[in-house]
């Protein structure tokens, strides 16, 4: 594959040459071959070129998952332009901030977002407002010129972080960042052209871009789109699309582990009919109980991994056959991981510290934020802000975010440890622990707990449960019962919201 010439577009171009008639995308019983997907990307690139999109232009995408989203990514990259996927669940004011920050030339929206898009257009934030899929009805008469040759180290994608520590920052990922991460992932897991990869994660997220889109397209495999919904409807999608690689986040695997099967499927039929050969979990910590229950029910490996947008995003993954519950696995090929203290010195095995990452997958930097970039990338190492440790075999374990660590009278308390313990209780469905300021202790941990349906336990009983298993200084001062934890689009808990709630009590 001549990656030096066309960067990410080469992935689709080469696969289309080899597997033109192979199914590329399966979406609500509709199929799109690689030949058809490439045709749509090429014609769309010609249309975008006609309205002034060129090498280095920024094109923002405010869309739900669809085959056209995939075509748009490659159309943008074919021109040497830069894709800026926007969180589909953000509000107009959040989108306005990003558009002002990145100065995109074009905004492409879904029909559901067109009204908000028009309001943003009237503010002069971009030149062209387009609606998908309507624009695809206009592209047939546009004849594409040759793809634009790109510098592999030029930006291909700008993904805005969730902004949990302030305003979102645009992580600039180059063609080489993404291509190298795809190759490293494929060296770690033996994906195949015969695989069908479930894409239920939103394509505005780096996890979905790399694992659910770029990897299958690199191989000539199939992308099967599924909509978030009931576990039973998801199981139907898996069976109809013959999904062999199931990619998701912990809540998805938790639901599947607990849910009943569609009426027509009997438990004994799973082994005969179940097409999934491997499952991959990322984006947040996978509780050990979910890992064990899922594997017991479906009999397939569930591999927990770790990554972040700034690393394109995959950093580590559990190897097949050597999965360690509670661990996010080993660094993938070409990626180095160290655990360091506040001075940047490597710590001993099994001792927590900040996770730093080095490799060709590390971002170029944050758009328009040189100081933030300098703080994040030091001597070629990406300082992730995540806390973890390595065991004697090199397996990586996450204990929490640096900003989430709770300081109780000078002693470090890691929320993940308490959350895992709470979620091991048979009555607890989910738990989140945050630190709030204390007059005498610096900070004190408090817990928010979602109980399983029809279960009841008192605050004092749960505190007693923890006190038997944790040092006294780690035990939350209060346990608040809550119907649902506040979460973002990827179902990560919004801890800042919980801190505000705790402080108001």
C-alpha positions as CSV (number, residue, x, y, z in Angstrom):
1,X,0.0,0.0,0.0
2,X,1.5,3.4,-1.0
3,X,0.8,5.1,2.2
4,X,3.3,7.8,1.5
5,X,1.1,9.2,-1.3
6,X,-2.4,9.6,-0.1
7,X,-2.3,8.9,3.6
8,X,-5.5,7.5,5.1
9,X,-7.3,7.6,1.8
10,X,-4.9,4.9,0.6
11,X,-6.5,2.5,3.0
12,X,-9.9,2.6,1.2
13,X,-8.3,2.9,-2.2
14,X,-6.1,-0.2,-1.9
15,X,-8.9,-2.3,-0.3
16,X,-11.3,-1.3,-3.0
17,X,-8.9,-2.5,-5.6
18,X,-8.5,-5.9,-4.0
19,X,-12.0,-6.4,-2.7
20,X,-14.3,-4.3,-4.9
21,X,-17.4,-6.5,-4.6
22,X,-16.9,-7.5,-0.9
23,X,-19.4,-5.9,1.5
24,X,-17.9,-2.9,3.3
25,X,-20.9,-1.7,5.3
26,X,-24.0,-3.4,6.7
27,X,-26.6,-0.9,7.9
28,X,-30.2,-1.7,8.8
29,X,-30.3,-4.6,6.3
30,X,-28.7,-2.4,3.6
31,X,-25.3,-3.3,2.2
32,X,-22.6,-1.2,0.5
33,X,-19.7,-2.8,-1.3
34,X,-16.2,-1.4,-1.2
35,X,-16.6,-0.3,-4.8
36,X,-19.8,1.6,-3.9
37,X,-18.2,3.1,-0.8
38,X,-15.2,4.3,-2.8
39,X,-17.5,5.7,-5.5
40,X,-19.4,7.7,-2.9
41,X,-16.2,9.0,-1.2
42,X,-14.7,10.0,-4.6
43,X,-17.8,11.9,-5.8
44,X,-18.3,13.5,-2.5
45,X,-14.7,14.7,-2.5
46,X,-15.4,16.3,-6.0
47,X,-18.4,18.0,-4.6
48,X,-16.5,19.4,-1.6
49,X,-13.7,20.5,-3.9
50,X,-16.3,22.5,-5.9
51,X,-17.2,24.6,-2.9
52,X,-13.6,25.4,-2.0
53,X,-12.5,22.5,0.3
54,X,-8.8,21.9,-0.4
55,X,-5.7,20.6,1.3
56,X,-5.6,21.8,4.9
57,X,-9.3,22.9,5.0
58,X,-11.3,21.9,8.1
59,X,-14.6,20.1,7.6
60,X,-16.8,19.6,10.7
61,X,-19.2,16.7,11.0
62,X,-22.2,16.8,13.3
63,X,-23.7,13.4,12.4
64,X,-25.0,10.1,13.8
65,X,-23.5,6.9,12.6
66,X,-24.2,5.9,9.0
67,X,-22.4,4.6,5.9
68,X,-22.3,8.2,4.6
69,X,-20.3,9.2,7.7
70,X,-17.6,6.7,6.6
71,X,-17.7,8.0,3.0
72,X,-17.3,11.6,4.3
73,X,-14.2,10.8,6.3
74,X,-12.5,9.4,3.2
75,X,-13.8,12.1,0.9
76,X,-12.2,14.7,3.3
77,X,-8.9,12.8,3.5
78,X,-8.9,12.3,-0.3
79,X,-8.6,16.1,-0.6
80,X,-5.9,16.4,2.0
81,X,-8.4,18.2,4.2
82,X,-9.0,17.7,7.9
83,X,-12.0,16.1,9.5
84,X,-13.4,17.5,12.7
85,X,-16.0,15.1,14.1
86,X,-18.3,16.7,16.6
87,X,-20.0,15.0,19.6
88,X,-23.5,14.4,18.3
89,X,-25.0,14.9,21.7
90,X,-23.5,18.3,22.4
91,X,-25.7,21.3,22.6
92,X,-25.6,24.3,20.2
93,X,-23.5,26.4,22.6
94,X,-20.9,23.6,22.9
95,X,-20.7,23.2,19.1
96,X,-20.3,27.0,18.8
97,X,-17.3,26.9,21.0
98,X,-15.6,24.2,18.9
99,X,-16.4,25.9,15.6
100,X,-15.0,29.2,16.8
101,X,-11.9,27.4,18.1
102,X,-11.1,25.4,15.0
103,X,-12.3,27.9,12.3
104,X,-13.9,25.1,10.1
105,X,-14.9,26.0,6.6
106,X,-17.8,23.6,6.3
107,X,-20.3,22.1,8.7
108,X,-22.1,19.0,7.7
109,X,-25.1,18.1,9.8
110,X,-27.9,15.6,10.0
111,X,-31.5,16.5,9.4
112,X,-32.1,16.5,13.1
113,X,-29.4,19.1,13.6
114,X,-30.1,21.3,10.6
115,X,-32.1,24.0,12.6
116,X,-29.2,24.4,15.0
117,X,-26.7,24.4,12.1
118,X,-28.6,27.3,10.5
119,X,-28.4,29.3,13.7
120,X,-24.7,28.7,13.8
121,X,-24.3,29.6,10.1
122,X,-26.1,32.9,10.7
123,X,-23.4,33.8,13.3
124,X,-20.8,33.6,10.5
125,X,-18.9,30.7,12.1
126,X,-18.3,28.8,8.7
127,X,-18.9,29.3,5.0
128,X,-21.0,26.3,4.0
129,X,-23.8,24.4,5.7
130,X,-24.6,21.0,4.2
131,X,-27.1,18.4,5.3
132,X,-26.5,14.6,5.1
133,X,-27.8,12.4,3.5
134,X,-29.4,15.1,1.3
135,X,-26.0,16.2,-0.2
136,X,-25.4,12.7,-1.5
137,X,-28.2,13.1,-4.0
138,X,-26.1,15.9,-5.6
139,X,-22.8,14.2,-6.1
140,X,-23.3,11.9,-9.2
141,X,-22.5,14.7,-11.7
142,X,-19.3,15.7,-10.0
143,X,-16.2,14.0,-11.5
144,X,-13.3,13.6,-9.1
145,X,-9.8,14.6,-10.0
146,X,-6.8,12.6,-8.7
147,X,-6.4,12.2,-4.9
148,X,-4.2,14.8,-3.3
149,X,-0.8,13.7,-2.1
150,X,-0.3,14.3,1.6
151,X,2.5,14.6,4.1
152,X,2.0,11.7,6.5
153,X,2.8,13.9,9.4
154,X,0.1,16.5,8.5
155,X,-3.2,16.6,10.5
156,X,-6.0,14.3,9.3
157,X,-8.3,14.5,12.2
158,X,-9.0,16.9,15.1
159,X,-11.0,15.3,17.9
160,X,-12.1,17.5,20.8
161,X,-11.7,16.0,24.2
162,X,-14.7,15.8,26.5
163,X,-13.6,18.8,28.5
164,X,-13.8,17.2,31.9
165,X,-11.0,19.6,33.1
166,X,-12.3,22.7,31.4
167,X,-13.2,23.7,27.8
168,X,-12.7,21.0,25.2
169,X,-9.2,20.9,23.5
170,X,-8.7,19.7,19.9
171,X,-6.3,16.8,19.7
172,X,-4.6,16.9,16.3
173,X,-4.0,13.4,14.9
174,X,-1.9,12.9,11.8
175,X,-2.3,10.4,9.0
176,X,0.8,8.6,10.4
177,X,-0.6,8.6,14.0
178,X,-3.8,6.8,12.9
179,X,-2.1,4.5,10.4
180,X,0.5,3.4,12.9
181,X,-2.2,2.7,15.6
182,X,-4.1,0.6,13.1
183,X,-1.0,-1.5,12.3
184,X,-0.1,-1.9,16.0
185,X,-3.6,-3.1,16.8
186,X,-3.6,-5.6,13.9
187,X,-0.2,-6.9,15.1
188,X,-1.7,-7.4,18.6
189,X,-5.0,-9.1,17.5
190,X,-5.2,-11.3,14.5
191,X,-8.1,-9.5,12.7
192,X,-9.1,-11.1,9.4
193,X,-10.7,-10.0,6.1
194,X,-13.5,-12.4,7.0
195,X,-14.4,-10.5,10.2
196,X,-17.5,-8.4,10.6
197,X,-16.9,-5.6,13.2
198,X,-19.8,-4.1,15.1
199,X,-19.9,-0.3,15.1
200,X,-22.2,0.8,17.8
201,X,-19.8,3.4,19.2
202,X,-20.2,6.9,17.8
203,X,-17.9,7.7,14.9
204,X,-17.1,11.1,16.5
205,X,-14.9,9.1,19.0
206,X,-11.3,8.0,18.3
207,X,-12.0,4.5,19.5
208,X,-14.7,4.0,16.9
209,X,-12.6,5.7,14.1
210,X,-9.6,3.4,14.6
211,X,-11.1,0.1,15.8
212,X,-14.5,0.1,14.2
213,X,-13.7,1.8,10.9
214,X,-10.1,2.0,9.9
215,X,-9.1,-1.5,11.0
216,X,-11.9,-3.3,9.1
217,X,-11.4,-1.2,6.0
218,X,-7.7,-1.9,6.1
219,X,-8.4,-5.6,5.8
220,X,-11.5,-5.7,3.5
221,X,-13.6,-6.7,6.5
222,X,-17.2,-5.6,7.1
223,X,-18.5,-2.9,9.3
224,X,-21.9,-3.7,10.9
225,X,-23.7,-0.6,12.2
226,X,-25.9,-1.1,15.2
227,X,-28.0,1.4,17.1
228,X,-27.8,1.6,20.9
229,X,-30.9,0.0,22.3
230,X,-32.1,-3.1,24.2
231,X,-29.7,-6.0,24.6
232,X,-32.2,-8.2,22.7
233,X,-32.3,-5.9,19.7
234,X,-28.4,-5.8,19.7
235,X,-28.2,-9.6,19.8
236,X,-30.5,-9.6,16.7
237,X,-28.1,-7.2,15.0
238,X,-25.2,-9.4,15.9
239,X,-26.9,-12.5,14.5
240,X,-28.2,-10.8,11.3
241,X,-24.9,-9.1,10.6
242,X,-22.9,-12.2,11.6
243,X,-20.7,-10.0,13.8
244,X,-17.4,-11.7,14.7
245,X,-15.7,-8.8,16.5
246,X,-17.8,-7.1,19.2
247,X,-16.4,-3.7,20.1
248,X,-18.1,-1.9,23.0
249,X,-17.9,-0.1,26.4
250,X,-18.4,-1.7,29.8
251,X,-22.1,-0.8,30.2
252,X,-22.8,-2.7,26.9
253,X,-21.1,-5.9,28.2
254,X,-22.9,-5.5,31.6
255,X,-26.3,-5.3,29.9
256,X,-25.5,-8.3,27.6
257,X,-24.3,-10.3,30.6
258,X,-27.5,-9.7,32.5
259,X,-30.1,-9.6,29.7
260,X,-32.3,-12.4,28.6
261,X,-32.0,-13.7,25.0
262,X,-34.6,-13.1,22.3
263,X,-37.5,-15.6,22.6
264,X,-36.5,-17.6,19.6
265,X,-32.9,-18.2,21.0
266,X,-32.4,-20.9,23.6
267,X,-29.3,-20.9,25.8
268,X,-27.9,-24.1,24.2
269,X,-28.2,-22.4,20.8
270,X,-25.7,-19.7,21.6
271,X,-22.7,-22.0,21.0
272,X,-24.1,-23.1,17.7
273,X,-25.4,-19.8,16.3
274,X,-23.2,-17.2,18.1
275,X,-20.9,-15.6,15.4
276,X,-18.8,-13.5,17.8
277,X,-15.3,-14.8,18.3
278,X,-13.9,-12.0,20.3
279,X,-15.1,-8.9,22.2
280,X,-13.1,-5.7,23.0
281,X,-13.9,-3.3,25.8
282,X,-12.6,0.2,26.1
283,X,-13.3,3.8,27.0
284,X,-13.7,3.2,30.8
285,X,-12.9,0.5,33.4
286,X,-14.4,-2.9,33.0
287,X,-15.6,-4.3,36.4
288,X,-14.3,-7.8,37.1
289,X,-17.8,-9.1,37.7
290,X,-18.9,-8.0,34.2
291,X,-15.8,-9.6,32.7
292,X,-16.5,-12.9,34.4
293,X,-20.3,-13.0,33.8
294,X,-20.0,-12.1,30.1
295,X,-17.4,-14.7,29.4
296,X,-19.4,-17.3,31.3
297,X,-22.6,-16.6,29.4
298,X,-21.1,-16.3,25.8
299,X,-18.0,-18.4,26.1
300,X,-15.8,-15.9,24.1
301,X,-12.7,-13.9,25.1
302,X,-13.5,-10.4,26.4
303,X,-10.4,-8.2,26.0
304,X,-10.1,-5.0,28.1
305,X,-7.9,-2.3,26.6
306,X,-6.8,1.2,27.4
307,X,-6.4,4.3,25.3
308,X,-7.0,8.0,25.0
309,X,-7.8,10.3,22.1
310,X,-4.3,11.9,22.3
311,X,-2.8,8.4,21.5
312,X,-5.0,7.7,18.4
313,X,-6.3,6.1,20.7
314,X,-5.2,2.5,21.6
315,X,-2.3,2.1,24.1
316,X,-2.7,-1.4,25.6
317,X,-4.9,-4.5,25.2
318,X,-5.2,-7.9,26.9
319,X,-3.7,-10.6,24.7
320,X,-6.1,-13.5,23.7
321,X,-5.8,-16.4,26.0
322,X,-3.8,-14.4,28.6
323,X,-6.5,-12.0,29.8
324,X,-6.1,-10.7,33.3
325,X,-9.3,-9.5,35.0
326,X,-8.9,-5.9,36.2
327,X,-6.0,-5.3,33.9
328,X,-6.0,-3.3,30.6
329,X,-3.4,-5.6,29.3
330,X,0.1,-5.1,27.7
331,X,1.2,-2.2,25.5
332,X,0.5,-2.8,21.9
333,X,3.4,-3.1,19.4
334,X,5.5,0.1,18.8
335,X,4.0,1.8,21.9
336,X,6.0,2.3,25.1
337,X,4.4,2.8,28.5
338,X,6.0,4.0,31.7
339,X,4.7,4.7,35.2
340,X,6.3,7.8,36.7
341,X,6.2,9.9,39.9
342,X,5.7,13.7,40.2
343,X,9.3,14.2,39.3
344,X,8.9,12.2,36.1
345,X,11.0,9.3,37.4
346,X,9.9,5.7,36.8
347,X,8.4,4.0,39.9
348,X,8.7,0.5,41.2
349,X,6.5,-2.4,40.0
350,X,3.0,-2.5,41.6
351,X,3.4,1.1,42.7
352,X,0.9,3.6,41.3
353,X,2.0,6.7,39.3
354,X,1.1,8.6,36.2
355,X,0.9,6.7,32.9
356,X,3.1,8.2,30.2
357,X,3.1,6.9,26.6
358,X,5.5,7.1,23.7
359,X,5.1,6.0,20.1
360,X,4.2,7.0,16.6
361,X,0.5,7.1,17.7
362,X,1.0,10.2,20.0
363,X,-0.8,13.2,18.7
364,X,0.8,16.3,17.1
365,X,-0.6,18.4,19.8
366,X,-3.6,20.5,20.8
367,X,-4.9,22.9,18.2
368,X,-4.1,26.6,19.0
369,X,-2.9,25.6,22.5
370,X,0.9,25.5,22.6
371,X,1.1,25.7,26.4
372,X,-1.3,22.8,26.8
373,X,0.7,20.8,24.2
374,X,4.0,21.5,26.0
375,X,2.4,20.3,29.3
376,X,1.0,17.2,27.7
377,X,4.0,16.1,25.6
378,X,7.4,16.3,27.3
379,X,10.6,14.8,25.7
380,X,8.4,12.8,23.3
381,X,6.3,11.3,26.1
382,X,2.6,11.9,26.4
383,X,1.6,12.5,30.0
384,X,-1.9,11.0,30.1
385,X,-3.2,12.3,33.5
386,X,-4.2,8.7,34.2
387,X,-2.9,6.8,37.2
388,X,-1.9,3.2,37.1
389,X,0.7,0.6,37.8
390,X,2.5,-2.4,36.1
391,X,2.8,-5.9,37.6
392,X,5.9,-8.1,37.2
393,X,4.7,-9.3,33.8
394,X,4.2,-5.9,32.4
395,X,0.4,-5.9,32.6
396,X,-1.0,-2.4,33.1
397,X,-3.7,-1.6,35.7
398,X,-5.6,1.7,35.9
399,X,-6.4,3.1,39.3
400,X,-8.0,6.4,38.2
401,X,-7.5,9.9,36.9
402,X,-4.8,12.1,38.4
403,X,-7.3,14.8,38.9
404,X,-9.7,12.4,40.6
405,X,-7.2,11.1,43.2
406,X,-8.3,12.0,46.7
407,X,-5.9,13.3,49.3
408,X,-6.9,12.3,52.8
409,X,-4.5,13.8,55.4
410,X,-1.6,13.3,53.0
411,X,-2.6,9.8,52.0
412,X,-3.6,9.0,48.4
413,X,-7.0,7.4,47.9
414,X,-7.8,6.0,44.4
415,X,-11.6,6.0,43.6
416,X,-11.3,3.0,41.3
417,X,-10.3,0.7,44.2
418,X,-13.4,1.8,46.2
419,X,-15.7,1.6,43.1
420,X,-14.6,-1.9,42.2
421,X,-15.2,-3.0,45.8
422,X,-18.7,-1.5,45.9
423,X,-19.6,-3.0,42.5
424,X,-18.6,-6.5,43.9
425,X,-21.5,-6.2,46.3
426,X,-24.4,-8.3,45.0
427,X,-26.9,-5.4,45.6
428,X,-24.9,-2.7,43.8
429,X,-25.3,-2.1,40.1
430,X,-22.9,0.9,39.7
431,X,-20.8,3.1,41.9
432,X,-18.8,6.3,41.6
433,X,-16.5,7.8,44.2
434,X,-15.4,11.5,44.3
435,X,-13.4,13.6,46.7
436,X,-14.9,16.8,48.3
437,X,-13.1,19.3,50.5
438,X,-12.9,18.6,54.2
439,X,-12.2,21.1,56.9
440,X,-10.0,18.7,58.9
441,X,-8.8,16.0,56.4
442,X,-8.0,18.0,53.2
443,X,-10.4,15.9,51.2
444,X,-12.8,13.1,52.0
445,X,-14.2,10.4,49.7
446,X,-18.0,10.1,49.2
447,X,-19.7,7.4,47.2
448,X,-22.7,7.5,44.8
449,X,-24.4,4.1,44.4
450,X,-27.0,2.8,42.0
451,X,-28.7,-0.3,43.4
452,X,-29.9,-3.2,41.4
453,X,-33.7,-3.4,40.8
454,X,-35.7,-4.6,43.8
455,X,-32.6,-4.6,46.1
456,X,-32.3,-2.5,49.3
457,X,-29.4,-1.8,51.6
458,X,-28.8,1.0,54.1
459,X,-25.9,3.5,53.9
460,X,-24.5,2.2,57.2
461,X,-24.6,-1.4,55.9
462,X,-22.6,-0.5,52.8
463,X,-20.1,1.6,54.9
464,X,-19.7,-1.5,57.2
465,X,-19.1,-3.7,54.1
466,X,-16.3,-1.4,53.0
467,X,-14.8,-0.9,56.5
468,X,-14.2,-4.7,56.7
469,X,-12.2,-4.6,53.5
470,X,-10.5,-1.1,53.3
471,X,-8.2,0.9,55.5
472,X,-10.3,3.4,57.5
473,X,-9.0,6.5,55.7
474,X,-10.3,5.0,52.3
475,X,-13.8,4.4,53.5
476,X,-16.3,7.0,52.1
477,X,-17.7,9.4,54.7
478,X,-21.1,9.2,53.1
479,X,-22.9,6.9,50.6
480,X,-25.6,8.6,48.5
481,X,-28.1,6.4,46.7
482,X,-29.0,7.7,43.2
483,X,-31.2,6.4,40.4
484,X,-28.7,7.0,37.7
485,X,-25.1,8.2,37.4
486,X,-24.6,11.3,35.2
487,X,-22.7,10.1,32.1
488,X,-21.4,11.5,28.8
489,X,-22.0,10.0,25.3
490,X,-19.5,7.2,25.9
491,X,-21.2,6.4,29.2
492,X,-18.2,7.7,31.2
493,X,-19.3,9.1,34.6
494,X,-19.3,12.9,34.8
495,X,-17.6,13.2,38.2
496,X,-17.7,17.0,38.2
497,X,-21.5,16.7,38.3
498,X,-21.2,14.4,41.3
499,X,-18.9,16.7,43.1
500,X,-21.3,19.6,42.7
501,X,-24.1,17.3,43.9
502,X,-22.1,16.2,47.0
503,X,-21.1,19.7,47.8
504,X,-24.8,20.8,47.7
505,X,-25.9,18.2,50.2
